[in-house]
Amino acid sequence: MEPFRALVLEKVGEKCRTTVKRLKADELPAGELTIRVAYSGVNYKDGLAVLPDGKIVKSYPFVPGIDCSGVVERSDDGRYRPGDPVIVTGYELGVSHFGGFSEIVRVPADWVVPLPKGLSLREAMILGTAGFTAALSVERLREHGVMPGSGPVAVTGATGGVGSVATALLAALGYEVAAGTGKPDAADYLRALGAAEVLSREEIAGATDRALQSERWAGAVDPVGGASLAGLLSAVRYGGAVAVSGLTGGAAVPTTVYPFILRGVSLLGIDSVRCPHDVRTRVWGRLAREWRPASGYEPLVAKEIGLEQLPSALAAIVRGEMRGRVLVALDKNCD
């Protein structure tokens, strides 16, 4: 196999440096599948990975990128053949195992999901880890009985990856979506995704220092955490639920037991990293078919970049400057 390009992260003193370099196949970690990558995506966790104090990457040099889609080039596993289109998200990809910001990846076969019919490799990474996490959140809310007609559903951090996809999916499924954002100029974008109402961060969380507020939300998708999660919990209607998947607003949640014991509110933890394979397959299938918005997933794309533009995009997502999904194109010919 010819040398291929990858974004390589190196530790220099107390700082991290990213450089696009050419690697050889024997520099890749072990795995049954070697995949030519078509696309990857920029996720908040990727932004943390390139920070010296981001607490994601433990050894260097390293190739970050927690997701990718592409085509199998070599398989030592009978479930896959060369030419099969596949998706890889979660597990140790881009954390302790060389990740998706590379033209070639090698991964364990158990980490891989076959690309479902009805979804392109490009669309798979428009969604990426963020979209998959959003879909898991929607599925858990539905399993809990939060359905269209139950009442308004709040989405925090609605211009981010998880929030944008959650807004689009919920709207496509018939929910009344209230999208919360700290970006006032994003209202048109969120309404185009299907939001019925666009609120400020403060409005959607309400009084974060009150044990209980007036019952407002049937449910919520929260990739933010922190004080905003406490506010959401205190305003969820009796028997409702909040699906939480992130901590951009902080890991500590200053709440009380009252929403849980007086209103029967449920806090649903969403994990997209160790999620069982059968759940992955089912959810990706739903994203390809019955949950697919009528306008598709292209409206979620903020921009498409190459490896050279990745460092600035990773810095922007950590600063909270990104809207929607940033797609990293590595080999469009695969799609």
C-alpha positions as CSV (number, residue, x, y, z in Angstrom):
1,M,0.0,0.0,0.0
2,E,1.3,3.5,-0.9
3,P,1.9,6.0,1.9
4,F,-1.2,8.0,2.8
5,R,-1.9,11.4,4.4
6,A,-3.1,11.8,8.0
7,L,-3.3,14.6,10.6
8,V,-0.7,13.7,13.2
9,L,-0.8,15.1,16.7
10,E,2.5,15.5,18.5
11,K,3.4,16.7,22.0
12,V,6.2,19.3,22.1
13,G,7.0,20.2,25.6
14,E,3.7,21.4,27.2
15,K,2.1,22.1,23.8
16,C,0.4,20.0,21.1
17,R,1.2,20.4,17.4
18,T,-0.8,19.1,14.5
19,T,0.8,18.4,11.1
20,V,-0.4,16.7,7.9
21,K,2.1,13.9,7.3
22,R,2.5,10.8,5.2
23,L,2.3,7.5,7.0
24,K,2.9,3.9,6.0
25,A,0.5,1.0,6.6
26,D,2.8,-0.6,9.1
27,E,2.5,2.5,11.3
28,L,-1.3,1.8,11.8
29,P,-2.5,-0.1,14.9
30,A,-3.8,-3.6,14.8
31,G,-7.2,-4.5,13.4
32,E,-9.0,-6.9,11.1
33,L,-10.2,-4.3,8.7
34,T,-8.2,-1.8,6.7
35,I,-10.5,1.0,5.4
36,R,-10.0,3.7,2.8
37,V,-11.7,6.7,4.4
38,A,-14.1,8.8,2.4
39,Y,-15.2,11.3,5.0
40,S,-14.8,12.1,8.7
41,G,-16.4,14.8,10.8
42,V,-15.4,17.5,13.4
43,N,-16.7,16.7,16.8
44,Y,-16.3,18.5,20.1
45,K,-14.3,15.6,21.5
46,D,-11.9,15.9,18.5
47,G,-11.3,19.6,19.5
48,L,-10.5,18.5,23.1
49,A,-8.1,15.8,21.7
50,V,-5.7,18.3,20.2
51,L,-5.5,20.3,23.5
52,P,-2.5,19.5,25.7
53,D,-4.9,19.5,28.7
54,G,-7.9,18.0,26.9
55,K,-7.7,14.7,28.8
56,I,-8.5,12.7,25.7
57,V,-5.2,11.5,24.1
58,K,-2.7,9.8,26.4
59,S,0.2,8.9,24.0
60,Y,1.9,10.6,21.1
61,P,2.4,10.8,18.1
62,F,-1.3,10.2,17.4
63,V,-4.0,10.5,14.7
64,P,-7.2,12.0,16.1
65,G,-10.7,11.7,14.7
66,I,-13.5,9.8,16.5
67,D,-15.5,8.8,13.4
68,C,-15.1,8.0,9.7
69,S,-16.9,6.4,6.8
70,G,-15.3,4.6,3.9
71,V,-14.7,1.4,1.9
72,V,-13.0,-1.8,3.1
73,E,-9.7,-2.3,1.4
74,R,-8.5,-5.4,3.2
75,S,-10.5,-7.7,5.5
76,D,-9.3,-10.5,7.8
77,D,-12.9,-11.0,9.1
78,G,-15.5,-13.0,7.2
79,R,-18.3,-10.5,7.8
80,Y,-16.7,-8.0,5.5
81,R,-15.2,-8.0,2.0
82,P,-13.1,-5.5,0.1
83,G,-15.4,-2.9,-1.4
84,D,-17.9,-3.0,1.4
85,P,-19.0,0.6,2.5
86,V,-18.8,1.0,6.3
87,I,-19.1,3.4,9.2
88,V,-16.9,3.6,12.3
89,T,-17.8,5.6,15.4
90,G,-17.0,5.3,19.1
91,Y,-15.0,2.7,21.0
92,E,-11.3,3.8,21.1
93,L,-11.2,5.4,17.7
94,G,-9.4,8.8,18.0
95,V,-8.8,8.3,21.7
96,S,-6.3,5.5,22.1
97,H,-6.5,4.0,18.6
98,F,-5.4,6.0,15.5
99,G,-8.6,7.8,14.3
100,G,-10.5,9.0,11.3
101,F,-8.4,12.0,10.2
102,S,-6.5,9.8,7.9
103,E,-6.9,8.5,4.4
104,I,-6.5,5.0,5.7
105,V,-7.6,3.5,9.0
106,R,-7.2,0.0,10.5
107,V,-9.7,-1.0,13.1
108,P,-11.2,-4.1,14.8
109,A,-14.1,-5.5,12.8
110,D,-16.4,-5.4,15.9
111,W,-16.2,-1.5,15.8
112,V,-17.6,-1.4,12.3
113,V,-21.2,-1.0,11.1
114,P,-22.2,-1.7,7.5
115,L,-23.4,1.4,5.7
116,P,-27.2,1.0,5.6
117,K,-29.1,1.1,2.3
118,G,-30.4,4.6,1.7
119,L,-27.5,6.4,3.3
120,S,-24.4,7.6,1.4
121,L,-20.9,7.7,2.9
122,R,-21.0,11.5,2.8
123,E,-24.4,11.5,4.7
124,A,-23.0,9.1,7.3
125,M,-20.4,11.7,8.3
126,I,-22.7,14.6,8.0
127,L,-24.3,12.8,10.9
128,G,-21.1,11.3,12.3
129,T,-20.8,10.7,16.1
130,A,-22.8,13.8,16.8
131,G,-25.7,12.7,14.7
132,F,-25.6,9.2,16.0
133,T,-25.6,10.6,19.6
134,A,-28.6,12.8,18.7
135,A,-30.4,9.7,17.3
136,L,-29.7,7.7,20.4
137,S,-31.2,10.6,22.4
138,V,-34.3,10.7,20.3
139,E,-34.7,6.9,20.6
140,R,-34.4,6.9,24.4
141,L,-37.0,9.7,24.7
142,R,-39.4,7.7,22.5
143,E,-38.8,4.6,24.5
144,H,-39.7,6.6,27.6
145,G,-43.0,7.6,26.1
146,V,-42.1,11.2,25.0
147,M,-43.9,11.2,21.6
148,P,-45.2,13.9,19.2
149,G,-48.2,15.4,20.9
150,S,-46.7,14.9,24.4
151,G,-45.8,18.6,24.4
152,P,-42.8,20.7,23.4
153,V,-39.3,19.2,23.5
154,A,-36.3,21.4,24.3
155,V,-32.9,21.0,22.6
156,T,-30.0,22.8,24.2
157,G,-26.8,23.7,22.3
158,A,-29.0,23.6,19.2
159,T,-26.5,25.0,16.8
160,G,-23.9,22.3,17.7
161,G,-23.5,18.9,16.1
162,V,-25.8,17.0,18.5
163,G,-28.2,19.8,18.9
164,S,-28.6,20.5,15.1
165,V,-29.2,16.9,14.2
166,A,-31.6,16.4,17.2
167,T,-33.6,19.5,16.1
168,A,-33.8,18.2,12.5
169,L,-34.8,14.6,13.6
170,L,-37.4,15.6,16.1
171,A,-39.0,18.1,13.7
172,A,-39.1,15.4,11.0
173,L,-40.8,13.1,13.4
174,G,-43.5,15.6,14.2
175,Y,-42.3,17.0,17.5
176,E,-42.7,20.7,18.5
177,V,-39.1,21.6,19.0
178,A,-37.8,24.6,21.1
179,A,-34.2,25.1,20.1
180,G,-31.9,26.9,22.6
181,T,-28.8,28.7,21.5
182,G,-26.3,31.3,22.5
183,K,-26.1,32.5,18.9
184,P,-29.0,35.0,18.2
185,D,-28.0,35.1,14.5
186,A,-28.7,31.3,14.1
187,A,-32.5,31.6,14.4
188,D,-33.1,31.3,10.6
189,Y,-30.8,28.2,10.5
190,L,-32.7,26.5,13.3
191,R,-36.1,27.3,11.9
192,A,-35.0,25.9,8.6
193,L,-34.1,22.6,10.4
194,G,-37.7,22.6,11.8
195,A,-37.5,24.4,15.2
196,A,-40.9,25.8,16.1
197,E,-39.3,28.2,18.6
198,V,-35.8,29.6,19.1
199,L,-34.8,30.6,22.6
200,S,-31.7,32.0,24.2
201,R,-29.7,29.8,26.5
202,E,-31.2,31.5,29.5
203,E,-34.7,31.2,28.3
204,I,-34.6,27.5,27.5
205,A,-33.0,26.6,30.9
206,G,-35.1,29.0,32.9
207,A,-34.3,29.6,36.6
208,T,-31.3,27.3,37.1
209,D,-31.2,28.0,40.8
210,R,-34.8,26.8,41.5
211,A,-35.6,23.3,42.6
212,L,-38.8,23.3,40.6
213,Q,-40.2,25.6,37.9
214,S,-43.6,25.6,36.1
215,E,-44.0,22.4,34.1
216,R,-42.9,23.3,30.6
217,W,-41.1,20.6,28.6
218,A,-42.4,17.1,27.8
219,G,-38.7,16.1,27.3
220,A,-35.4,17.5,26.3
221,V,-32.2,16.6,24.4
222,D,-29.2,18.1,26.3
223,P,-25.6,17.9,25.0
224,V,-24.6,20.8,27.3
225,G,-25.0,19.6,30.9
226,G,-24.0,21.9,33.8
227,A,-26.4,24.5,35.2
228,S,-28.6,24.4,32.1
229,L,-29.4,20.7,32.7
230,A,-30.5,21.6,36.2
231,G,-32.8,24.2,34.8
232,L,-34.3,21.8,32.3
233,L,-34.9,19.1,34.9
234,S,-36.8,21.6,37.1
235,A,-39.1,22.5,34.2
236,V,-39.9,19.1,32.8
237,R,-43.5,18.0,33.0
238,Y,-44.7,15.1,35.1
239,G,-43.3,11.8,33.8
240,G,-41.1,13.5,31.3
241,A,-37.4,12.9,30.6
242,V,-34.1,14.5,29.6
243,A,-31.6,12.7,27.5
244,V,-28.1,14.0,28.4
245,S,-25.0,13.4,26.3
246,G,-22.5,16.1,26.9
247,L,-20.7,18.5,29.3
248,T,-19.8,21.6,27.3
249,G,-21.6,23.6,30.1
250,G,-19.8,21.7,32.8
251,A,-19.7,18.3,34.5
252,A,-21.3,19.4,37.8
253,V,-25.1,19.6,37.8
254,P,-26.4,21.8,40.6
255,T,-29.9,20.2,41.0
256,T,-32.0,18.5,43.7
257,V,-34.0,15.3,44.0
258,Y,-37.3,17.2,43.6
259,P,-37.9,16.8,39.9
260,F,-37.3,13.0,40.3
261,I,-39.4,12.3,43.4
262,L,-42.2,14.9,42.9
263,R,-42.7,14.8,39.1
264,G,-41.2,11.4,38.2
265,V,-38.8,13.0,35.8
266,S,-36.2,10.6,34.3
267,L,-32.6,11.5,33.4
268,L,-31.5,9.4,30.5
269,G,-27.7,8.9,30.0
270,I,-26.6,8.7,26.4
271,D,-23.4,6.8,25.6
272,S,-22.3,6.6,22.0
273,V,-18.9,5.1,22.7
274,R,-19.6,1.6,24.1
275,C,-23.1,1.4,22.6
276,P,-23.9,-2.3,21.7
277,H,-23.5,-3.3,18.1
278,D,-27.1,-4.3,17.6
279,V,-28.3,-0.8,18.8
280,R,-25.8,0.9,16.4
281,T,-27.1,-1.1,13.5
282,R,-30.7,-0.4,14.3
283,V,-30.2,3.4,14.9
284,W,-28.1,3.9,11.7
285,G,-30.9,2.0,9.8
286,R,-33.5,4.4,11.2
287,L,-31.3,7.4,10.2
288,A,-31.1,6.0,6.6
289,R,-34.9,5.3,6.3
290,E,-37.8,6.2,8.5
291,W,-36.2,9.1,10.5
292,R,-34.7,10.7,7.5
293,P,-35.9,14.4,7.1
294,A,-37.7,15.2,3.9
295,S,-34.9,17.6,3.0
296,G,-32.2,15.1,3.8
297,Y,-29.0,15.8,5.8
298,E,-27.3,18.3,3.5
299,P,-28.8,21.4,5.3
300,L,-26.8,20.4,8.4
301,V,-23.5,21.0,6.6
302,A,-21.7,24.2,7.6
303,K,-18.7,23.6,5.3
304,E,-16.6,20.9,3.8
305,I,-12.8,21.0,4.5
306,G,-9.6,18.9,3.9
307,L,-7.0,17.8,6.3
308,E,-5.1,21.1,6.0
309,Q,-8.1,23.1,7.3
310,L,-8.7,20.8,10.3
311,P,-6.6,22.6,12.9
312,S,-8.5,25.8,12.6
313,A,-11.9,23.9,12.6
314,L,-10.8,22.0,15.8
315,A,-10.0,25.2,17.5
316,A,-13.3,26.8,16.5
317,I,-15.4,24.0,17.8
318,V,-13.8,24.2,21.3
319,R,-14.4,28.0,21.3
320,G,-18.1,27.3,20.5
321,E,-17.9,29.1,17.2
322,M,-19.2,26.3,15.0
323,R,-22.7,25.9,13.6
324,G,-24.0,22.6,12.3
325,R,-21.6,20.0,11.0
326,V,-18.1,20.4,9.4
327,L,-17.4,17.6,7.0
328,V,-13.8,16.4,6.4
329,A,-13.4,15.0,2.8
330,L,-10.6,12.5,2.4
331,D,-11.5,10.5,-0.7
332,K,-14.8,11.4,-2.3
333,N,-14.3,8.8,-5.0
334,C,-15.2,6.1,-2.4
335,D,-18.8,7.4,-2.2
